[in-house]
Amino acid sequence: MLLVELQQLLGSFYDVPAQHDVRDFLVTDRAYASALGGTQSDEQLFVAQVGDEVGVSLYLDAAVLQRLAGANPMVSLNHANLADYLTAVEGVSHFVCLAWNATFDKPVSLLELELQGEIDKFVSSAWLLSRQAEGRYPRELHHVLFNRTRVDDALAGNRAGMYRAASRYASCYCRKVAQRFRGDAMAVGAGIWSDLRRFYRLSLMHKLAHIERSA
């Protein structure tokens, strides 16, 4: 299943072995997601804590997954399936980041989840496109992901500012990352990945400081 492939892919990027299968936490019914307090978006991570117990559900709209099943982005990522692919990556990214931090009893904020989600959409897309194009990926990818997208204020509500901040910081970070994507540098294990892994393990405060210093 695509979600498992994405979980394994992000795990290999950041050297964070999966402790849980994302499929065990998947919700695809929009009505059920609404009952959990969800919005009208196609992706949302639900987290509830009671005492020391944390409950997690990842909602991804069934129609998104059905379209991806018919146009597998792992075989060919293109303009027709890019939006659905990014939706799936963001959901899996949120799940992986939350699960990894929970393993070490580390708190994770919504801003941190969104920041990592935006970074993962760029990194995974660049990696996948380079695999499908013999080491090359479209240089306009950064522009497409960060300049041609807008936060929907109706869906974001009072979190719109947070989503914009996550996108702004991720855009700055990924612009620097993109400068190092050359040929076999996209191969997992190359030097760039050690930097990405170090960044992944920083606290949110140190992540934002790192981005501001390198801007």
N, C-alpha and C positions, 0 to 999 in steps of 0.2 A: 504494500500500500504506500502511496506517495508520502503520507505523513510520517511513516516509519523511516523512509528514505531521507526525508528532511531532518528528522530528529538525529539520525545517524550522521548526516552531513554536518550539522551544526556541532555535534559532539566531536567529530574529527577536527573541525576547525579550531575548537577551543580546548581540546583534550579534556572534555567533560563527559565521561562515560554515562550512559543512561542508567538511572536507577529505577525508572518506571517507564512503562510503555504508554506513549501518548494516547493510543487508542483506547486504553482503559478509562480515560477521563473525558472522552469525546462526546459531545452533545451536538446533534445535527438538526433537531426539531426547533424551529423558530418559536413556536408557541410555548414550548417548554422553557426555552431561554428567556422569553418574556416573563414567564412566571417566576423565574429566578431574579428578575429585576433588570433584564437586559434591555439594550437599546435596539434600534432598527439596523444596526450595522451587521455585516456578514461575519464578523469575528469578534469574540469577546472572551476574556478569561475571568472566571468567577472564582473568588477566594473567600472562604468563610472560616473563621477561627473560633473554636469553643475550647477554652482552657488551653491545653497543650496540643490539641488536635486541630489540624488544618485540613479543610475540605476544598478540593479543587475540581473545577469542570472547565473544559475548553469548548466553547461553542464555535463551530464553523458551519455555515449554511450548507445544507445538503446539495443545493443547486451548484454551488461553487465546486464542491468535491466531484459532483457528477460531470461537470464540464471538464475538469482536470483529468478525470478518468478517460475521457474521450479524446483529449489532446494533451498527452503526457509532456510536461515541460522538461522532464529529465531527458527526454529524447530530443525535443525541439522546443526551446523557449523562444517565443516570438510575440509580436504585437497582439495577436489574437488571444493568447492565454496568459500574458504578462500580469494583468490586473488580478486574475484569480490566483496565480502563483504567488504574488506578493501578499495576498490575503492569507494564504495558507502558511507562508513562511513567517509572517508576523505572529500568527497564533502559536505555531510551534516554538518560535523564539521565546515568546512570553512564558510558555510552559517550561522549556528547558532552563531558562534563567531562574525562574521561581524555584523549580525543583532542585537545581544545583545549589542555590543559596540556602534553601531549607535544609539540605544535607549537612550544612555547617552551622545551622541555627543562625544564619545571617539574615537580618531584615532586608527587604528590598522594596523600594518605593515605586509608585506608578511611573514617575518620571524616569527612573532607571530602567524599568521594563520597556517603556516606549523608546528611550534612547537606544537601547540594545536592539530592539525590534527594527528600528530604522537602519541601524548599521548592518544588521543581518540581512535585510532585504537587499542592500547594495552589494555586500560582500558575496552573498550566495548567488546573486544574479550575475555578477562579474565573473565569478568562478565558473558557473555553469555555461555562460555564453562563451567563455574562453575555451572550455572543453569542447564545445560544439563547433568552434571556428578555428581550431588548430592554433591556440595560444593567443588569439585576438578577441577583443570584445569592443563593442561600440563605445567610442569616447563620449557620446551624448548620453550615456546611461545616467551619469550623475545629474545632468540637467533634467532628464525625464523624471527621475525619482524625487528630486528636491526642489526643482524650480517650476515644474509643470503640475505639481500636486498642490492642493489647497485643503486646509482644515474646514470641515463642514461644521459651521457654528451651531446649526440646528441639532446635529448629532452630538457634538462635543459638549455643548452647554457651558457650564462654568469651568470646564477643564480645557477649553480651547487654548488658553494661554500656555498651559503646560504642554499640550501637543505641539504647539508652534515652537516652544523652547527646545523640545526633544528633537524636532526636525532641524532646527537651526544648528544645534550642537553636532548632530549626526552629520549634517551636510559639511560642516567645517572639518570634522574628523575624516570623513570619507574622501574629501578632496585630497587630503594628504596621503591617505591609503592608495588612492587611484594613481598617484604619481609613481608608486612602486610596483604597480601591476604591469610587468613587462615580460612577455614570453613565459618561460617556465617558472617565473616568480609566483605564478598562480598555483603551482603544485603544492599540495599540502606537505609541509615539512621544510619548505623554503624559509629563508630568514624572516620574511614578512609575517609569517604565522606566529612566530615567537613573540613578536610585538603585539599582535592581536590578542594573543593569549594572556599576556601580561596586563593589557588594558582591561580585558574581561574580568580579571580578578581584583581590580581596583575598587575601592568604595566609590559611591556616586560623587562625593565631594572631590576625590582625587581624579576621577574621570573628567569632571568639568574643568578642574584646574589644569589638567594635562592638555585638554583641547584648547583652552584659552592661551596657554603658553606657546603652543605650536601654531596659533592662528596667524 
